[in-house]
């Protein structure tokens, strides 16, 4: 009924459990409708009660956008990613233009130092 995926990190002897959004929603629904305490439900599901309450708060704050999963960003996160990419592109363009300007300014100074008949 409730599933999770284990992922082991390099250097860690304990795997991290990755729960699906469906599992998280069902766990929160159990917390809200069963009348049992969060500690009891968490123990039955094999999760920490802290995780259960965190999921409840995320679901209350974000609604359907809660638990987007890896690779599925909320609209705000997607906009932030796009703005950061644009910011990086604009920095690169600025650096190129500054380099061209400095190179051109050096040439202009060198030409200005030449005697008039050699310009």
Biopython code that builds the backbone (N, CA, C, O; Angstrom):
import numpy as np
from Bio.PDB.StructureBuilder import StructureBuilder

atoms = [
    (1, "UNK", "N", (0.828, -1.193, 0.000)),
    (1, "UNK", "CA", (0.000, 0.000, 0.000)),
    (1, "UNK", "C", (0.870, 1.254, 0.000)),
    (1, "UNK", "O", (0.719, 2.108, -0.874)),
    (2, "UNK", "N", (1.772, 1.375, 0.961)),
    (2, "UNK", "CA", (2.644, 2.539, 1.032)),
    (2, "UNK", "C", (4.045, 2.105, 0.628)),
    (2, "UNK", "O", (4.594, 1.140, 1.160)),
    (3, "UNK", "N", (4.594, 2.816, -0.298)),
    (3, "UNK", "CA", (5.914, 2.424, -0.771)),
    (3, "UNK", "C", (6.890, 3.576, -0.646)),
    (3, "UNK", "O", (6.514, 4.745, -0.567)),
    (4, "UNK", "N", (8.143, 3.202, -0.633)),
    (4, "UNK", "CA", (9.208, 4.186, -0.655)),
    (4, "UNK", "C", (10.377, 3.591, -1.413)),
    (4, "UNK", "O", (10.434, 2.385, -1.652)),
    (5, "UNK", "N", (11.291, 4.437, -1.779)),
    (5, "UNK", "CA", (12.473, 4.008, -2.500)),
    (5, "UNK", "C", (13.678, 4.346, -1.637)),
    (5, "UNK", "O", (13.758, 5.439, -1.076)),
    (6, "UNK", "N", (14.607, 3.418, -1.529)),
    (6, "UNK", "CA", (15.809, 3.690, -0.754)),
    (6, "UNK", "C", (16.922, 4.137, -1.685)),
    (6, "UNK", "O", (17.112, 3.589, -2.771)),
    (7, "UNK", "N", (17.647, 5.141, -1.235)),
    (7, "UNK", "CA", (18.778, 5.639, -2.013)),
    (7, "UNK", "C", (19.934, 5.794, -1.041)),
    (7, "UNK", "O", (19.814, 6.468, -0.019)),
    (8, "UNK", "N", (21.051, 5.165, -1.368)),
    (8, "UNK", "CA", (22.201, 5.224, -0.477)),
    (8, "UNK", "C", (23.193, 6.249, -1.008)),
    (8, "UNK", "O", (23.568, 6.218, -2.180)),
    (9, "UNK", "N", (23.611, 7.151, -0.138)),
    (9, "UNK", "CA", (24.583, 8.173, -0.503)),
    (9, "UNK", "C", (25.993, 7.654, -0.252)),
    (9, "UNK", "O", (26.225, 6.855, 0.655)),
    (10, "UNK", "N", (26.908, 8.115, -1.056)),
    (10, "UNK", "CA", (28.302, 7.741, -0.892)),
    (10, "UNK", "C", (28.778, 8.200, 0.492)),
    (10, "UNK", "O", (28.558, 9.347, 0.881)),
    (11, "UNK", "N", (29.420, 7.311, 1.218)),
    (11, "UNK", "CA", (29.935, 7.656, 2.534)),
    (11, "UNK", "C", (28.926, 7.490, 3.658)),
    (11, "UNK", "O", (29.277, 7.640, 4.829)),
    (12, "UNK", "N", (27.686, 7.185, 3.326)),
    (12, "UNK", "CA", (26.657, 7.014, 4.348)),
    (12, "UNK", "C", (26.353, 5.533, 4.497)),
    (12, "UNK", "O", (26.190, 4.824, 3.504)),
    (13, "UNK", "N", (26.277, 5.065, 5.740)),
    (13, "UNK", "CA", (25.988, 3.644, 5.916)),
    (13, "UNK", "C", (24.495, 3.354, 5.990)),
    (13, "UNK", "O", (24.084, 2.194, 5.967)),
    (14, "UNK", "N", (23.678, 4.411, 6.077)),
    (14, "UNK", "CA", (22.232, 4.228, 6.118)),
    (14, "UNK", "C", (21.604, 4.799, 4.851)),
    (14, "UNK", "O", (21.921, 5.920, 4.453)),
    (15, "UNK", "N", (20.719, 4.040, 4.217)),
    (15, "UNK", "CA", (20.062, 4.574, 3.017)),
    (15, "UNK", "C", (19.010, 5.620, 3.382)),
    (15, "UNK", "O", (18.417, 5.580, 4.460)),
    (16, "UNK", "N", (18.797, 6.541, 2.469)),
    (16, "UNK", "CA", (17.756, 7.547, 2.668)),
    (16, "UNK", "C", (16.477, 7.021, 2.025)),
    (16, "UNK", "O", (16.507, 6.514, 0.903)),
    (17, "UNK", "N", (15.378, 7.138, 2.720)),
    (17, "UNK", "CA", (14.102, 6.691, 2.175)),
    (17, "UNK", "C", (13.444, 7.850, 1.450)),
    (17, "UNK", "O", (13.297, 8.941, 2.002)),
    (18, "UNK", "N", (13.055, 7.607, 0.218)),
    (18, "UNK", "CA", (12.373, 8.615, -0.582)),
    (18, "UNK", "C", (10.925, 8.176, -0.748)),
    (18, "UNK", "O", (10.645, 7.156, -1.378)),
    (19, "UNK", "N", (10.014, 8.944, -0.183)),
    (19, "UNK", "CA", (8.599, 8.602, -0.220)),
    (19, "UNK", "C", (7.922, 9.319, -1.381)),
    (19, "UNK", "O", (8.277, 10.447, -1.722)),
    (20, "UNK", "N", (6.956, 8.658, -1.975)),
    (20, "UNK", "CA", (6.221, 9.260, -3.088)),
    (20, "UNK", "C", (5.259, 10.324, -2.565)),
    (20, "UNK", "O", (4.895, 10.333, -1.389)),
    (21, "UNK", "N", (4.861, 11.209, -3.458)),
    (21, "UNK", "CA", (3.898, 12.252, -3.091)),
    (21, "UNK", "C", (2.573, 11.609, -2.667)),
    (21, "UNK", "O", (1.904, 12.087, -1.751)),
    (22, "UNK", "N", (2.211, 10.533, -3.341)),
    (22, "UNK", "CA", (0.964, 9.832, -3.007)),
    (22, "UNK", "C", (1.020, 9.292, -1.572)),
    (22, "UNK", "O", (0.052, 9.409, -0.821)),
    (23, "UNK", "N", (2.157, 8.703, -1.201)),
    (23, "UNK", "CA", (2.339, 8.184, 0.154)),
    (23, "UNK", "C", (2.211, 9.310, 1.173)),
    (23, "UNK", "O", (1.542, 9.157, 2.196)),
    (24, "UNK", "N", (2.848, 10.434, 0.893)),
    (24, "UNK", "CA", (2.823, 11.565, 1.824)),
    (24, "UNK", "C", (1.403, 12.092, 2.008)),
    (24, "UNK", "O", (0.981, 12.395, 3.125)),
    (25, "UNK", "N", (0.671, 12.198, 0.898)),
    (25, "UNK", "CA", (-0.712, 12.692, 0.987)),
    (25, "UNK", "C", (-1.596, 11.735, 1.795)),
    (25, "UNK", "O", (-2.413, 12.165, 2.609)),
    (26, "UNK", "N", (-1.417, 10.430, 1.553)),
    (26, "UNK", "CA", (-2.210, 9.448, 2.300)),
    (26, "UNK", "C", (-1.866, 9.478, 3.783)),
    (26, "UNK", "O", (-2.751, 9.344, 4.628)),
    (27, "UNK", "N", (-0.592, 9.652, 4.103)),
    (27, "UNK", "CA", (-0.182, 9.715, 5.505)),
    (27, "UNK", "C", (-0.805, 10.932, 6.187)),
    (27, "UNK", "O", (-1.278, 10.836, 7.320)),
    (28, "UNK", "N", (-0.807, 12.065, 5.507)),
    (28, "UNK", "CA", (-1.407, 13.279, 6.068)),
    (28, "UNK", "C", (-2.912, 13.098, 6.213)),
    (28, "UNK", "O", (-3.496, 13.532, 7.206)),
    (29, "UNK", "N", (-3.547, 12.459, 5.226)),
    (29, "UNK", "CA", (-4.984, 12.221, 5.310)),
    (29, "UNK", "C", (-5.306, 11.331, 6.516)),
    (29, "UNK", "O", (-6.291, 11.563, 7.217)),
    (30, "UNK", "N", (-4.469, 10.309, 6.754)),
    (30, "UNK", "CA", (-4.658, 9.460, 7.938)),
    (30, "UNK", "C", (-4.546, 10.278, 9.220)),
    (30, "UNK", "O", (-5.336, 10.101, 10.147)),
    (31, "UNK", "N", (-3.569, 11.165, 9.268)),
    (31, "UNK", "CA", (-3.376, 12.007, 10.450)),
    (31, "UNK", "C", (-4.607, 12.866, 10.713)),
    (31, "UNK", "O", (-5.019, 13.044, 11.860)),
    (32, "UNK", "N", (-5.186, 13.395, 9.644)),
    (32, "UNK", "CA", (-6.317, 14.311, 9.797)),
    (32, "UNK", "C", (-7.644, 13.605, 10.050)),
    (32, "UNK", "O", (-8.530, 14.175, 10.687)),
    (33, "UNK", "N", (-7.798, 12.375, 9.564)),
    (33, "UNK", "CA", (-9.112, 11.727, 9.634)),
    (33, "UNK", "C", (-9.213, 10.567, 10.621)),
    (33, "UNK", "O", (-10.318, 10.216, 11.035)),
    (34, "UNK", "N", (-8.096, 9.968, 11.004)),
    (34, "UNK", "CA", (-8.183, 8.740, 11.807)),
    (34, "UNK", "C", (-8.469, 8.988, 13.284)),
    (34, "UNK", "O", (-8.994, 8.109, 13.967)),
    (35, "UNK", "N", (-8.133, 10.163, 13.781)),
    (35, "UNK", "CA", (-8.310, 10.424, 15.203)),
    (35, "UNK", "C", (-7.154, 9.913, 16.045)),
    (35, "UNK", "O", (-7.130, 10.124, 17.257)),
    (36, "UNK", "N", (-6.199, 9.248, 15.421)),
    (36, "UNK", "CA", (-5.016, 8.767, 16.142)),
    (36, "UNK", "C", (-3.989, 9.887, 16.221)),
    (36, "UNK", "O", (-4.024, 10.844, 15.448)),
    (37, "UNK", "N", (-3.079, 9.744, 17.169)),
    (37, "UNK", "CA", (-2.027, 10.757, 17.297)),
    (37, "UNK", "C", (-1.010, 10.593, 16.165)),
    (37, "UNK", "O", (-0.911, 9.538, 15.537)),
    (38, "UNK", "N", (-0.276, 11.648, 15.932)),
    (38, "UNK", "CA", (0.747, 11.611, 14.892)),
    (38, "UNK", "C", (1.815, 10.577, 15.180)),
    (38, "UNK", "O", (2.322, 9.935, 14.260)),
    (39, "UNK", "N", (2.166, 10.407, 16.454)),
    (39, "UNK", "CA", (3.191, 9.434, 16.834)),
    (39, "UNK", "C", (2.742, 8.007, 16.506)),
    (39, "UNK", "O", (3.537, 7.195, 16.032)),
    (40, "UNK", "N", (1.469, 7.709, 16.759)),
    (40, "UNK", "CA", (0.941, 6.366, 16.489)),
    (40, "UNK", "C", (0.920, 6.099, 14.987)),
    (40, "UNK", "O", (1.350, 5.037, 14.535)),
    (41, "UNK", "N", (0.425, 7.050, 14.226)),
    (41, "UNK", "CA", (0.368, 6.885, 12.768)),
    (41, "UNK", "C", (1.775, 6.748, 12.199)),
    (41, "UNK", "O", (2.026, 5.894, 11.348)),
    (42, "UNK", "N", (2.685, 7.586, 12.669)),
    (42, "UNK", "CA", (4.061, 7.526, 12.183)),
    (42, "UNK", "C", (4.679, 6.163, 12.473)),
    (42, "UNK", "O", (5.368, 5.597, 11.624)),
    (43, "UNK", "N", (4.438, 5.643, 13.655)),
    (43, "UNK", "CA", (4.979, 4.332, 14.012)),
    (43, "UNK", "C", (4.377, 3.241, 13.126)),
    (43, "UNK", "O", (5.094, 2.346, 12.678)),
    (44, "UNK", "N", (3.076, 3.307, 12.872)),
    (44, "UNK", "CA", (2.419, 2.317, 12.013)),
    (44, "UNK", "C", (2.981, 2.346, 10.594)),
    (44, "UNK", "O", (3.104, 1.309, 9.943)),
    (45, "UNK", "N", (3.322, 3.551, 10.121)),
    (45, "UNK", "CA", (3.825, 3.694, 8.753)),
    (45, "UNK", "C", (5.340, 3.528, 8.654)),
    (45, "UNK", "O", (5.890, 3.433, 7.557)),
    (46, "UNK", "N", (6.003, 3.494, 9.797)),
    (46, "UNK", "CA", (7.453, 3.336, 9.787)),
    (46, "UNK", "C", (8.200, 4.609, 9.427)),
    (46, "UNK", "O", (9.279, 4.567, 8.836)),
    (47, "UNK", "N", (7.613, 5.737, 9.790)),
    (47, "UNK", "CA", (8.251, 7.028, 9.526)),
    (47, "UNK", "C", (8.365, 7.793, 10.837)),
    (47, "UNK", "O", (7.803, 7.387, 11.854)),
    (48, "UNK", "N", (9.093, 8.893, 10.807)),
    (48, "UNK", "CA", (9.182, 9.705, 12.026)),
    (48, "UNK", "C", (7.963, 10.620, 12.099)),
    (48, "UNK", "O", (7.410, 11.024, 11.077)),
    (49, "UNK", "N", (7.559, 10.937, 13.323)),
    (49, "UNK", "CA", (6.415, 11.841, 13.454)),
    (49, "UNK", "C", (6.787, 13.241, 12.973)),
    (49, "UNK", "O", (5.913, 13.994, 12.543)),
    (50, "UNK", "N", (8.064, 13.600, 13.038)),
    (50, "UNK", "CA", (8.514, 14.893, 12.511)),
    (50, "UNK", "C", (8.273, 15.001, 11.014)),
    (50, "UNK", "O", (7.848, 16.045, 10.518)),
    (51, "UNK", "N", (8.549, 13.911, 10.296)),
    (51, "UNK", "CA", (8.294, 13.901, 8.849)),
    (51, "UNK", "C", (6.807, 14.068, 8.568)),
    (51, "UNK", "O", (6.411, 14.819, 7.676)),
    (52, "UNK", "N", (6.001, 13.370, 9.329)),
    (52, "UNK", "CA", (4.554, 13.432, 9.142)),
    (52, "UNK", "C", (4.034, 14.855, 9.332)),
    (52, "UNK", "O", (3.232, 15.336, 8.532)),
    (53, "UNK", "N", (4.489, 15.527, 10.388)),
    (53, "UNK", "CA", (4.038, 16.903, 10.638)),
    (53, "UNK", "C", (4.604, 17.877, 9.600)),
    (53, "UNK", "O", (3.942, 18.846, 9.229)),
    (54, "UNK", "N", (5.819, 17.619, 9.140)),
    (54, "UNK", "CA", (6.394, 18.458, 8.079)),
    (54, "UNK", "C", (5.561, 18.337, 6.815)),
    (54, "UNK", "O", (5.258, 19.338, 6.165)),
    (55, "UNK", "N", (5.192, 17.110, 6.467)),
    (55, "UNK", "CA", (4.372, 16.902, 5.268)),
    (55, "UNK", "C", (3.018, 17.587, 5.413)),
    (55, "UNK", "O", (2.513, 18.182, 4.461)),
    (56, "UNK", "N", (2.430, 17.500, 6.610)),
    (56, "UNK", "CA", (1.140, 18.151, 6.844)),
    (56, "UNK", "C", (1.256, 19.662, 6.631)),
    (56, "UNK", "O", (0.396, 20.272, 5.995)),
    (57, "UNK", "N", (2.318, 20.257, 7.166)),
    (57, "UNK", "CA", (2.516, 21.700, 7.018)),
    (57, "UNK", "C", (2.760, 22.087, 5.563)),
    (57, "UNK", "O", (2.231, 23.093, 5.090)),
    (58, "UNK", "N", (3.558, 21.292, 4.854)),
    (58, "UNK", "CA", (3.811, 21.577, 3.439)),
    (58, "UNK", "C", (2.523, 21.501, 2.630)),
    (58, "UNK", "O", (2.273, 22.345, 1.769)),
    (59, "UNK", "N", (1.717, 20.500, 2.906)),
    (59, "UNK", "CA", (0.458, 20.344, 2.185)),
    (59, "UNK", "C", (-0.491, 21.491, 2.501)),
    (59, "UNK", "O", (-1.201, 21.965, 1.615)),
    (60, "UNK", "N", (-0.513, 21.941, 3.741)),
    (60, "UNK", "CA", (-1.382, 23.057, 4.124)),
    (60, "UNK", "C", (-0.932, 24.357, 3.461)),
    (60, "UNK", "O", (-1.766, 25.155, 3.033)),
    (61, "UNK", "N", (0.374, 24.574, 3.375)),
    (61, "UNK", "CA", (0.898, 25.821, 2.810)),
    (61, "UNK", "C", (0.860, 25.842, 1.286)),
    (61, "UNK", "O", (0.532, 26.866, 0.685)),
    (62, "UNK", "N", (1.194, 24.717, 0.660)),
    (62, "UNK", "CA", (1.376, 24.699, -0.791)),
    (62, "UNK", "C", (0.254, 24.018, -1.556)),
    (62, "UNK", "O", (0.184, 24.138, -2.779)),
    (63, "UNK", "N", (-0.605, 23.321, -0.878)),
    (63, "UNK", "CA", (-1.726, 22.652, -1.539)),
    (63, "UNK", "C", (-1.257, 21.637, -2.571)),
    (63, "UNK", "O", (-0.416, 20.788, -2.276)),
    (64, "UNK", "N", (-1.796, 21.724, -3.770)),
    (64, "UNK", "CA", (-1.474, 20.759, -4.822)),
    (64, "UNK", "C", (-0.032, 20.856, -5.309)),
    (64, "UNK", "O", (0.482, 19.919, -5.920)),
    (65, "UNK", "N", (0.617, 21.978, -5.043)),
    (65, "UNK", "CA", (2.011, 22.142, -5.469)),
    (65, "UNK", "C", (2.992, 21.528, -4.473)),
    (65, "UNK", "O", (4.200, 21.546, -4.709)),
    (66, "UNK", "N", (2.493, 20.990, -3.372)),
    (66, "UNK", "CA", (3.366, 20.351, -2.385)),
    (66, "UNK", "C", (3.934, 19.064, -2.969)),
    (66, "UNK", "O", (3.294, 18.413, -3.795)),
    (67, "UNK", "N", (5.106, 18.712, -2.547)),
    (67, "UNK", "CA", (5.794, 17.481, -2.950)),
    (67, "UNK", "C", (5.966, 17.380, -4.468)),
    (67, "UNK", "O", (5.505, 16.408, -5.066)),
    (68, "UNK", "N", (6.611, 18.351, -5.101)),
    (68, "UNK", "CA", (6.741, 18.311, -6.557)),
    (68, "UNK", "C", (7.630, 17.181, -7.053)),
    (68, "UNK", "O", (7.503, 16.770, -8.206)),
    (69, "UNK", "N", (8.513, 16.673, -6.230)),
    (69, "UNK", "CA", (9.403, 15.607, -6.657)),
    (69, "UNK", "C", (10.611, 16.170, -7.386)),
    (69, "UNK", "O", (10.653, 17.345, -7.750)),
    (70, "UNK", "N", (11.572, 15.317, -7.586)),
    (70, "UNK", "CA", (12.800, 15.750, -8.246)),
    (70, "UNK", "C", (12.523, 15.974, -9.724)),
    (70, "UNK", "O", (11.962, 15.112, -10.401)),
    (71, "UNK", "N", (12.918, 17.132, -10.211)),
    (71, "UNK", "CA", (12.724, 17.451, -11.616)),
    (71, "UNK", "C", (11.394, 18.122, -11.908)),
    (71, "UNK", "O", (11.184, 18.613, -13.017)),
    (72, "UNK", "N", (10.506, 18.154, -10.952)),
    (72, "UNK", "CA", (9.210, 18.803, -11.126)),
    (72, "UNK", "C", (9.173, 20.014, -10.207)),
    (72, "UNK", "O", (8.934, 19.893, -9.005)),
    (73, "UNK", "N", (9.409, 21.173, -10.786)),
    (73, "UNK", "CA", (9.526, 22.374, -9.975)),
    (73, "UNK", "C", (8.196, 23.111, -9.882)),
    (73, "UNK", "O", (7.351, 23.037, -10.775)),
    (74, "UNK", "N", (8.043, 23.816, -8.782)),
    (74, "UNK", "CA", (6.882, 24.683, -8.654)),
    (74, "UNK", "C", (7.084, 25.861, -9.601)),
    (74, "UNK", "O", (8.216, 26.123, -10.009)),
    (75, "UNK", "N", (6.032, 26.571, -9.959)),
    (75, "UNK", "CA", (6.192, 27.714, -10.867)),
    (75, "UNK", "C", (7.198, 28.748, -10.360)),
    (75, "UNK", "O", (7.938, 29.332, -11.152)),
    (76, "UNK", "N", (7.228, 28.975, -9.059)),
    (76, "UNK", "CA", (8.174, 29.951, -8.497)),
    (76, "UNK", "C", (9.610, 29.451, -8.657)),
    (76, "UNK", "O", (10.501, 30.221, -9.015)),
    (77, "UNK", "N", (9.834, 28.162, -8.391)),
    (77, "UNK", "CA", (11.177, 27.597, -8.548)),
    (77, "UNK", "C", (11.620, 27.620, -10.006)),
    (77, "UNK", "O", (12.784, 27.893, -10.300)),
    (78, "UNK", "N", (10.698, 27.335, -10.913)),
    (78, "UNK", "CA", (11.021, 27.367, -12.342)),
    (78, "UNK", "C", (11.389, 28.782, -12.782)),
    (78, "UNK", "O", (12.348, 28.971, -13.529)),
    (79, "UNK", "N", (10.629, 29.772, -12.321)),
    (79, "UNK", "CA", (10.935, 31.163, -12.670)),
    (79, "UNK", "C", (12.300, 31.564, -12.109)),
    (79, "UNK", "O", (13.071, 32.245, -12.786)),
    (80, "UNK", "N", (12.599, 31.151, -10.891)),
    (80, "UNK", "CA", (13.894, 31.453, -10.285)),
    (80, "UNK", "C", (15.025, 30.820, -11.097)),
    (80, "UNK", "O", (16.055, 31.456, -11.324)),
    (81, "UNK", "N", (14.841, 29.581, -11.532)),
    (81, "UNK", "CA", (15.850, 28.900, -12.347)),
    (81, "UNK", "C", (16.087, 29.655, -13.645)),
    (81, "UNK", "O", (17.232, 29.847, -14.055)),
    (82, "UNK", "N", (14.997, 30.088, -14.300)),
    (82, "UNK", "CA", (15.118, 30.830, -15.554)),
    (82, "UNK", "C", (15.802, 32.175, -15.339)),
    (82, "UNK", "O", (16.631, 32.583, -16.153)),
    (83, "UNK", "N", (15.467, 32.864, -14.260)),
    (83, "UNK", "CA", (16.086, 34.163, -13.979)),
    (83, "UNK", "C", (17.576, 34.018, -13.679)),
    (83, "UNK", "O", (18.378, 34.858, -14.086)),
    (84, "UNK", "N", (17.941, 32.968, -12.977)),
    (84, "UNK", "CA", (19.368, 32.738, -12.703)),
    (84, "UNK", "C", (20.129, 32.435, -13.992)),
    (84, "UNK", "O", (21.253, 32.902, -14.178)),
    (85, "UNK", "N", (19.517, 31.654, -14.879)),
    (85, "UNK", "CA", (20.163, 31.354, -16.160)),
    (85, "UNK", "C", (20.324, 32.625, -16.988)),
    (85, "UNK", "O", (21.374, 32.843, -17.594)),
    (86, "UNK", "N", (19.293, 33.461, -17.017)),
    (86, "UNK", "CA", (19.375, 34.721, -17.757)),
    (86, "UNK", "C", (20.424, 35.641, -17.139)),
    (86, "UNK", "O", (21.170, 36.306, -17.858)),
    (87, "UNK", "N", (20.482, 35.679, -15.822)),
    (87, "UNK", "CA", (21.470, 36.499, -15.127)),
    (87, "UNK", "C", (22.891, 36.062, -15.501)),
    (87, "UNK", "O", (23.754, 36.906, -15.743)),
    (88, "UNK", "N", (23.133, 34.768, -15.548)),
    (88, "UNK", "CA", (24.449, 34.252, -15.928)),
    (88, "UNK", "C", (24.781, 34.619, -17.372)),
    (88, "UNK", "O", (25.911, 35.005, -17.673)),
    (89, "UNK", "N", (23.803, 34.498, -18.258)),
    (89, "UNK", "CA", (24.025, 34.852, -19.666)),
    (89, "UNK", "C", (24.360, 36.334, -19.799)),
    (89, "UNK", "O", (25.259, 36.703, -20.554)),
    (90, "UNK", "N", (23.645, 37.179, -19.073)),
    (90, "UNK", "CA", (23.902, 38.622, -19.129)),
    (90, "UNK", "C", (25.276, 38.974, -18.551)),
    (90, "UNK", "O", (25.943, 39.880, -19.052)),
    (91, "UNK", "N", (25.698, 38.273, -17.515)),
    (91, "UNK", "CA", (27.047, 38.496, -16.968)),
    (91, "UNK", "C", (28.111, 38.169, -18.011)),
    (91, "UNK", "O", (29.084, 38.905, -18.172)),
    (92, "UNK", "N", (27.915, 37.062, -18.712)),
    (92, "UNK", "CA", (28.880, 36.677, -19.742)),
    (92, "UNK", "C", (28.924, 37.714, -20.860)),
    (92, "UNK", "O", (30.004, 38.071, -21.330)),
    (93, "UNK", "N", (27.760, 38.198, -21.290)),
    (93, "UNK", "CA", (27.721, 39.231, -22.326)),
    (93, "UNK", "C", (28.435, 40.493, -21.851)),
    (93, "UNK", "O", (29.197, 41.102, -22.602)),
    (94, "UNK", "N", (28.188, 40.881, -20.610)),
    (94, "UNK", "CA", (28.847, 42.064, -20.050)),
    (94, "UNK", "C", (30.361, 41.898, -20.049)),
    (94, "UNK", "O", (31.089, 42.817, -20.426)),
    (95, "UNK", "N", (30.837, 40.732, -19.628)),
    (95, "UNK", "CA", (32.277, 40.488, -19.582)),
    (95, "UNK", "C", (32.901, 40.568, -20.969)),
    (95, "UNK", "O", (33.999, 41.100, -21.132)),
    (96, "UNK", "N", (32.202, 40.041, -21.965)),
    (96, "UNK", "CA", (32.709, 40.108, -23.344)),
    (96, "UNK", "C", (32.767, 41.550, -23.810)),
    (96, "UNK", "O", (33.765, 41.972, -24.397)),
    (97, "UNK", "N", (31.717, 42.309, -23.560)),
    (97, "UNK", "CA", (31.691, 43.715, -23.982)),
    (97, "UNK", "C", (32.760, 44.538, -23.265)),
    (97, "UNK", "O", (33.389, 45.402, -23.875)),
    (98, "UNK", "N", (32.967, 44.276, -21.983)),
    (98, "UNK", "CA", (34.021, 44.989, -21.252)),
    (98, "UNK", "C", (35.400, 44.664, -21.817)),
    (98, "UNK", "O", (36.244, 45.550, -21.949)),
    (99, "UNK", "N", (35.629, 43.405, -22.148)),
    (99, "UNK", "CA", (36.916, 43.014, -22.721)),
    (99, "UNK", "C", (37.131, 43.702, -24.069)),
    (99, "UNK", "O", (38.226, 44.185, -24.355)),
    (100, "UNK", "N", (36.083, 43.743, -24.893)),
    (100, "UNK", "CA", (36.190, 44.420, -26.190)),
    (100, "UNK", "C", (36.443, 45.911, -25.998)),
    (100, "UNK", "O", (37.245, 46.499, -26.724)),
    (101, "UNK", "N", (35.779, 46.522, -25.044)),
    (101, "UNK", "CA", (35.954, 47.952, -24.779)),
    (101, "UNK", "C", (37.387, 48.240, -24.332)),
    (101, "UNK", "O", (38.023, 49.177, -24.814)),
    (102, "UNK", "N", (37.884, 47.421, -23.403)),
    (102, "UNK", "CA", (39.250, 47.630, -22.906)),
    (102, "UNK", "C", (40.271, 47.462, -24.026)),
    (102, "UNK", "O", (41.233, 48.223, -24.126)),
    (103, "UNK", "N", (40.047, 46.459, -24.860)),
    (103, "UNK", "CA", (40.954, 46.222, -25.983)),
    (103, "UNK", "C", (40.921, 47.412, -26.935)),
    (103, "UNK", "O", (41.966, 47.865, -27.402)),
    (104, "UNK", "N", (39.735, 47.916, -27.221)),
    (104, "UNK", "CA", (39.585, 49.080, -28.100)),
    (104, "UNK", "C", (40.191, 50.329, -27.488)),
    (104, "UNK", "O", (40.793, 51.135, -28.198)),
    (105, "UNK", "N", (40.044, 50.503, -26.183)),
    (105, "UNK", "CA", (40.604, 51.675, -25.503)),
    (105, "UNK", "C", (42.124, 51.635, -25.540)),
    (105, "UNK", "O", (42.766, 52.669, -25.721)),
    (106, "UNK", "N", (42.705, 50.455, -25.371)),
    (106, "UNK", "CA", (44.165, 50.328, -25.431)),
    (106, "UNK", "C", (44.677, 50.680, -26.823)),
    (106, "UNK", "O", (45.702, 51.346, -26.965)),
    (107, "UNK", "N", (43.958, 50.229, -27.848)),
    (107, "UNK", "CA", (44.357, 50.555, -29.222)),
    (107, "UNK", "C", (44.267, 52.057, -29.459)),
    (107, "UNK", "O", (45.146, 52.638, -30.095)),
    (108, "UNK", "N", (43.217, 52.684, -28.954)),
    (108, "UNK", "CA", (43.042, 54.125, -29.147)),
    (108, "UNK", "C", (44.159, 54.902, -28.457)),
    (108, "UNK", "O", (44.651, 55.887, -29.007)),
    (109, "UNK", "N", (44.564, 54.477, -27.269)),
    (109, "UNK", "CA", (45.654, 55.146, -26.554)),
    (109, "UNK", "C", (46.962, 54.968, -27.308)),
    (109, "UNK", "O", (47.745, 55.908, -27.445)),
    (110, "UNK", "N", (47.190, 53.752, -27.797)),
    (110, "UNK", "CA", (48.424, 53.498, -28.548)),
    (110, "UNK", "C", (48.470, 54.341, -29.813)),
    (110, "UNK", "O", (49.519, 54.879, -30.167)),
    (111, "UNK", "N", (47.348, 54.455, -30.488)),
    (111, "UNK", "CA", (47.295, 55.268, -31.713)),
    (111, "UNK", "C", (47.497, 56.737, -31.375)),
    (111, "UNK", "O", (48.174, 57.450, -32.117)),
    (112, "UNK", "N", (46.928, 57.200, -30.280)),
    (112, "UNK", "CA", (47.067, 58.607, -29.889)),
    (112, "UNK", "C", (48.515, 58.952, -29.554)),
    (112, "UNK", "O", (48.916, 60.105, -29.714)),
    (113, "UNK", "N", (49.297, 58.002, -29.102)),
    (113, "UNK", "CA", (50.695, 58.246, -28.754)),
    (113, "UNK", "C", (51.605, 58.290, -29.985)),
    (113, "UNK", "O", (52.728, 58.792, -29.928)),
    (114, "UNK", "N", (51.103, 57.762, -31.077)),
    (114, "UNK", "CA", (51.916, 57.782, -32.301)),
    (114, "UNK", "C", (52.053, 59.211, -32.821)),
    (114, "UNK", "O", (51.158, 60.035, -32.633)),
    (115, "UNK", "N", (53.146, 59.491, -33.458)),
    (115, "UNK", "CA", (53.268, 60.803, -34.109)),
    (115, "UNK", "C", (52.199, 60.945, -35.179)),
    (115, "UNK", "O", (51.787, 59.949, -35.774)),
    (116, "UNK", "N", (51.743, 62.161, -35.435)),
    (116, "UNK", "CA", (50.642, 62.370, -36.380)),
    (116, "UNK", "C", (50.893, 61.780, -37.765)),
    (116, "UNK", "O", (49.948, 61.342, -38.420)),
    (117, "UNK", "N", (52.111, 61.759, -38.216)),
    (117, "UNK", "CA", (52.369, 61.240, -39.558)),
    (117, "UNK", "C", (52.320, 59.719, -39.624)),
    (117, "UNK", "O", (52.300, 59.164, -40.723)),
    (118, "UNK", "N", (52.300, 59.020, -38.480)),
    (118, "UNK", "CA", (52.253, 57.549, -38.463)),
    (118, "UNK", "C", (50.870, 56.999, -38.111)),
    (118, "UNK", "O", (50.687, 55.783, -38.041)),
    (119, "UNK", "N", (49.928, 57.857, -37.897)),
    (119, "UNK", "CA", (48.587, 57.406, -37.511)),
    (119, "UNK", "C", (47.825, 56.847, -38.655)),
    (119, "UNK", "O", (46.680, 56.427, -38.488)),
]
sb = StructureBuilder()
sb.init_structure("model")
sb.init_model(0)
sb.init_chain("A")
sb.init_seg("    ")
for serial, (resi, resn, name, xyz) in enumerate(atoms, 1):
    if name == "N":
        sb.init_residue(resn, " ", resi, " ")
    sb.init_atom(name, np.array(xyz, "f"), 0.0, 1.0, " ", f" {name:<3s}", serial, name[0])
structure = sb.get_structure()
